[in-house]
Amino acid sequence: PQKTWLPGVFVQDEWTFNAHWKLLSGLRWDYDRRHGHILSPRLNLKYNPNKDNTLRLSAGSGFRVVNVFSEDHAALTGGRQVVFTETLEPERTWNVNLNYTRFQNAAFGFINFDATLFYTYFFNKIIADYGIDAEKIIYQNLNGFAENTGFSLNSDWNFTNGLKAIAGFTIMDVSTVDAGKRAWQLHTPHVTANWSLSYPVR
């Protein structure tokens, strides 16, 4: 069992400039006895040209202490030896997102559209290396950085008779740059999609 005392404080303030523009600013402080003081700022700018359309631009940073054995089950399900070549530092990120949502009335009901462009920059990223030695899984902080760039589009169609349809897809380019060499990150598909149909039964 692992017990970690991790105190923190989060503050935010919303600035309303007029009926169309808002700015939400926030700052989080955490203290981890292993890694010291951690500051994570964030900003979110919101623009509403009218009641049916919303545009958001957000940016911020993140911090995550990885628990390898609970997150990467491959380390426990095989016969490989688990090797840590160094004391793992927590992962840090900077990210930016541009999001557009639209509410659209229709003769059959209404539709919601949600489109997002996103970019995340990782440093100290922890990646398992399965290729160096067939008998080992080697964990270490990336000697470089990783990037996640993509676009997602989702929509839900709501009918007056109760039928609801959801469909969406995400396109991603996930790569790592280690020792100056860029490579696609394993087990990260370039395209994913989802859909569902639901109907209330009375």
C-alpha positions as CSV (number, residue, x, y, z in Angstrom):
1,P,0.0,0.0,0.0
2,Q,1.1,3.5,-0.8
3,K,0.1,6.6,1.2
4,T,1.0,10.0,-0.1
5,W,0.4,13.3,1.7
6,L,-0.2,15.8,-1.2
7,P,-1.6,19.1,0.0
8,G,-2.7,21.6,-2.6
9,V,-4.6,24.8,-3.3
10,F,-6.5,25.8,-6.4
11,V,-7.8,29.4,-7.1
12,Q,-9.6,30.7,-10.2
13,D,-11.2,34.0,-11.2
14,E,-13.7,34.7,-14.1
15,W,-13.5,37.9,-15.9
16,T,-16.6,39.0,-17.9
17,F,-15.7,41.7,-20.4
18,N,-19.1,41.9,-22.1
19,A,-22.0,39.7,-23.2
20,H,-19.7,37.9,-25.7
21,W,-16.3,37.5,-24.0
22,K,-15.2,35.8,-20.8
23,L,-11.8,34.9,-19.4
24,L,-11.3,32.2,-16.8
25,S,-7.9,32.1,-15.1
26,G,-6.7,29.6,-12.6
27,L,-3.6,28.5,-10.7
28,R,-3.0,25.3,-8.8
29,W,-0.3,24.7,-6.2
30,D,0.7,21.3,-5.0
31,Y,3.5,20.1,-2.7
32,D,4.9,16.6,-3.0
33,R,7.7,15.7,-0.6
34,R,9.5,13.8,-3.3
35,H,9.3,16.5,-6.0
36,G,8.8,19.8,-4.1
37,H,6.5,22.6,-5.1
38,I,4.5,22.3,-8.3
39,L,2.6,25.2,-10.0
40,S,0.1,24.6,-12.7
41,P,-1.4,27.7,-14.4
42,R,-4.3,27.6,-16.8
43,L,-6.3,30.1,-18.9
44,N,-9.6,29.7,-20.8
45,L,-10.9,32.4,-23.2
46,K,-14.6,32.0,-24.2
47,Y,-16.4,33.8,-27.1
48,N,-20.2,33.6,-27.6
49,P,-21.2,35.4,-30.8
50,N,-24.8,34.2,-30.1
51,K,-26.6,31.6,-28.0
52,D,-26.0,28.8,-30.5
53,N,-22.3,29.1,-31.0
54,T,-19.3,29.0,-28.6
55,L,-15.6,29.3,-29.3
56,R,-13.1,28.5,-26.6
57,L,-9.3,28.8,-26.5
58,S,-7.6,27.2,-23.5
59,A,-4.0,26.6,-22.4
60,G,-2.4,25.3,-19.3
61,S,0.1,22.9,-17.7
62,G,-0.2,19.6,-16.0
63,F,1.7,17.4,-13.6
64,R,1.3,13.6,-13.0
65,V,3.2,11.1,-10.9
66,V,3.0,7.8,-12.7
67,N,2.3,4.6,-10.9
68,V,3.8,2.1,-13.3
69,F,2.3,-1.1,-11.8
70,S,-1.3,0.1,-11.7
71,E,-1.2,1.8,-15.1
72,D,0.9,-0.6,-17.2
73,H,-0.5,-4.1,-16.6
74,A,2.0,-5.6,-19.1
75,A,4.6,-5.2,-16.5
76,L,2.9,-7.9,-14.4
77,T,1.2,-10.2,-16.9
78,G,4.4,-11.5,-18.6
79,G,7.6,-13.2,-17.6
80,R,9.8,-10.2,-18.4
81,Q,12.0,-8.6,-15.7
82,V,10.9,-5.0,-14.9
83,V,13.9,-2.7,-14.9
84,F,14.1,1.0,-13.7
85,T,17.3,2.6,-15.1
86,E,16.8,5.8,-13.0
87,T,14.6,7.4,-10.4
88,L,11.5,8.4,-12.4
89,E,10.6,12.0,-12.5
90,P,6.9,13.1,-12.7
91,E,5.5,13.8,-16.2
92,R,4.8,17.4,-17.0
93,T,2.8,18.8,-19.9
94,W,1.9,22.1,-21.6
95,N,-1.3,22.0,-23.7
96,V,-3.5,24.2,-25.8
97,N,-7.0,23.5,-27.2
98,L,-9.2,25.4,-29.6
99,N,-12.8,24.2,-29.3
100,Y,-16.0,25.1,-31.2
101,T,-19.5,24.0,-30.2
102,R,-22.8,24.6,-32.0
103,F,-26.4,24.0,-31.1
104,Q,-28.6,23.5,-34.1
105,N,-32.4,23.3,-34.1
106,A,-33.9,20.9,-36.6
107,A,-37.4,19.8,-37.7
108,F,-36.9,16.4,-36.0
109,G,-35.3,17.8,-32.8
110,F,-31.9,19.3,-32.3
111,I,-28.2,18.6,-33.0
112,N,-25.0,19.4,-31.0
113,F,-21.6,19.7,-32.8
114,D,-18.3,19.7,-31.0
115,A,-15.0,20.2,-32.8
116,T,-11.6,20.5,-31.1
117,L,-8.0,21.1,-32.3
118,F,-5.5,20.1,-29.6
119,Y,-1.7,20.1,-29.0
120,T,0.1,18.7,-25.9
121,Y,3.8,18.9,-25.2
122,F,5.2,16.3,-22.8
123,F,8.5,16.3,-21.0
124,N,9.8,13.7,-18.5
125,K,7.4,11.4,-20.2
126,I,7.7,7.8,-19.0
127,I,7.6,5.2,-21.7
128,A,8.1,1.4,-21.4
129,D,10.8,0.1,-23.7
130,Y,10.0,-3.5,-24.9
131,G,12.5,-3.6,-27.7
132,I,16.0,-3.4,-26.2
133,D,15.9,-6.7,-24.5
134,A,13.3,-9.5,-25.1
135,E,13.6,-10.5,-21.4
136,K,13.0,-7.1,-19.9
137,I,10.6,-4.1,-19.7
138,I,12.8,-1.0,-19.2
139,Y,11.2,2.2,-17.7
140,Q,12.9,5.6,-17.9
141,N,12.1,9.2,-18.5
142,L,12.2,10.1,-22.1
143,N,15.5,11.8,-23.0
144,G,13.7,14.4,-25.0
145,F,10.0,15.2,-25.4
146,A,6.7,13.9,-26.8
147,E,4.0,15.6,-28.8
148,N,0.3,14.9,-29.2
149,T,-1.4,16.8,-32.0
150,G,-4.9,16.1,-33.2
151,F,-8.4,17.0,-34.2
152,S,-11.7,15.6,-33.0
153,L,-15.3,16.0,-34.2
154,N,-18.3,14.8,-32.3
155,S,-22.1,15.2,-32.8
156,D,-25.2,14.0,-31.1
157,W,-28.6,14.0,-32.9
158,N,-31.6,14.2,-30.6
159,F,-35.0,13.3,-32.1
160,T,-38.4,14.3,-30.6
161,N,-39.4,10.6,-30.4
162,G,-36.6,9.9,-27.9
163,L,-34.1,8.4,-30.3
164,K,-30.5,9.7,-29.8
165,A,-27.6,9.1,-32.2
166,I,-23.9,9.9,-31.3
167,A,-21.0,9.8,-33.8
168,G,-17.5,11.1,-33.7
169,F,-13.9,10.6,-34.7
170,T,-10.4,11.6,-33.6
171,I,-7.3,12.0,-35.7
172,M,-4.0,12.1,-33.8
173,D,-0.3,12.3,-34.4
174,V,1.5,11.0,-31.3
175,S,5.3,11.1,-31.5
176,T,8.3,11.0,-29.3
177,V,11.7,12.7,-29.9
178,D,14.4,10.8,-28.1
179,A,18.1,11.7,-28.6
180,G,17.1,13.8,-31.6
181,K,15.2,11.0,-33.3
182,R,11.4,11.3,-33.9
183,A,9.3,8.2,-33.8
184,W,5.6,7.3,-33.7
185,Q,4.6,6.1,-30.2
186,L,3.5,2.5,-30.0
187,H,-0.1,1.6,-29.3
188,T,-1.5,5.0,-30.3
189,P,-3.8,4.7,-33.4
190,H,-3.9,7.6,-35.8
191,V,-7.6,7.4,-36.1
192,T,-10.3,6.3,-33.7
193,A,-14.1,6.6,-34.1
194,N,-17.2,5.9,-32.0
195,W,-20.9,5.8,-32.5
196,S,-24.0,4.8,-30.5
197,L,-27.8,4.6,-30.8
198,S,-30.1,4.8,-27.9
199,Y,-33.9,4.8,-27.4
200,P,-35.8,5.0,-24.1
201,V,-38.0,2.0,-23.5
202,R,-41.1,2.8,-21.5
